[in-house]
Amino acid sequence: MKSETSKEDKYMGTVKVGTKGQIVIPKEIRDMFGINPGDTLMILADVQKGIAIERMEFFNKIADAILNGKAKEIYLEDREEDSMIFAEEIKKIVKNGEEEK
């Protein structure tokens, strides 16, 4: 991994994908976001928009807001129906994660 830019609130670098498809989140980023062993992260992928990784709690809060009628405030360009499907899928993942504990 080669760090090209590192500031207190920003980081740019590269990671390599291992033979099992795994990547290592650089220590600087883990420290920046308080990511610890055992934390659950959610990965979203969209062919046109790319890949995003975020804490499960973050998406759970978004799902709660959407399910409480705030879909248009969060995703202005998306149809409310699509936002509801997104929120329901997040809740399924959260429920499955809690059942595994």
C-alpha positions in Angstrom: 0.0 0.0 0.0 1.3 3.4 -0.9 0.0 6.5 0.8 -0.2 9.5 -1.4 -2.1 11.9 0.7 -2.7 11.8 4.5 -4.2 14.5 6.6 -6.1 14.3 9.8 -9.5 14.2 8.0 -8.5 12.9 4.6 -6.6 9.9 3.2 -5.7 8.7 -0.3 -3.8 5.5 -1.0 -4.0 2.2 -2.8 -4.7 -1.3 -1.7 -4.3 -4.6 -3.5 -6.9 -7.3 -3.8 -5.6 -10.6 -2.5 -6.1 -14.1 -4.0 -9.2 -14.5 -1.9 -10.7 -11.2 -3.0 -9.8 -9.5 0.3 -8.4 -6.0 0.9 -6.9 -4.6 4.0 -8.3 -1.3 5.2 -5.3 0.9 5.9 -4.6 1.6 9.6 -4.9 5.4 9.0 -8.5 4.8 7.7 -9.4 2.4 10.5 -8.1 4.9 13.1 -9.9 7.8 11.3 -13.2 6.0 11.4 -12.8 4.1 14.6 -13.0 0.7 12.8 -12.1 -2.2 15.1 -11.9 -5.9 14.7 -15.3 -7.4 14.8 -17.1 -4.3 13.5 -19.7 -4.9 10.9 -19.4 -2.8 7.7 -21.8 -2.7 4.8 -20.6 -2.7 1.2 -22.7 -1.2 -1.6 -21.9 -1.6 -5.2 -23.3 0.1 -8.2 -21.9 -0.5 -11.7 -22.1 3.2 -12.6 -21.4 4.8 -9.1 -18.7 2.4 -7.8 -18.2 0.8 -4.4 -18.9 2.3 -1.0 -18.1 0.9 2.5 -19.7 2.3 5.6 -20.6 1.2 9.1 -23.8 -0.8 9.4 -25.1 1.6 11.9 -24.9 4.4 9.4 -27.2 2.6 6.9 -29.5 1.4 9.7 -30.1 5.1 10.5 -30.8 5.9 6.9 -33.2 3.0 6.7 -35.0 4.2 9.8 -35.4 7.7 8.3 -36.7 6.3 5.0 -39.2 4.0 6.7 -40.3 7.0 8.8 -41.3 9.0 5.6 -38.1 10.9 4.9 -37.1 9.2 1.7 -37.5 12.3 -0.5 -35.3 14.3 1.9 -32.5 11.7 1.8 -32.5 10.7 -1.9 -34.0 13.5 -3.9 -33.3 11.9 -7.3 -34.6 8.4 -6.5 -38.2 7.2 -6.6 -39.7 6.8 -3.1 -40.5 3.2 -4.0 -36.8 2.5 -4.7 -35.8 4.1 -1.4 -38.3 1.9 0.5 -36.9 -1.2 -1.1 -33.4 -0.1 -0.2 -34.4 0.5 3.4 -36.2 -2.8 3.7 -33.2 -4.7 2.4 -31.0 -2.9 4.9 -33.3 -3.9 7.7 -33.2 -7.6 6.5 -29.4 -7.5 6.7 -29.4 -5.9 10.1 -31.9 -8.6 11.3 -29.8 -11.4 9.9 -26.7 -10.0 11.6 -28.4 -9.8 14.9 -29.6 -13.4 14.5 -26.0 -14.6 13.9 -24.8 -13.1 17.3 
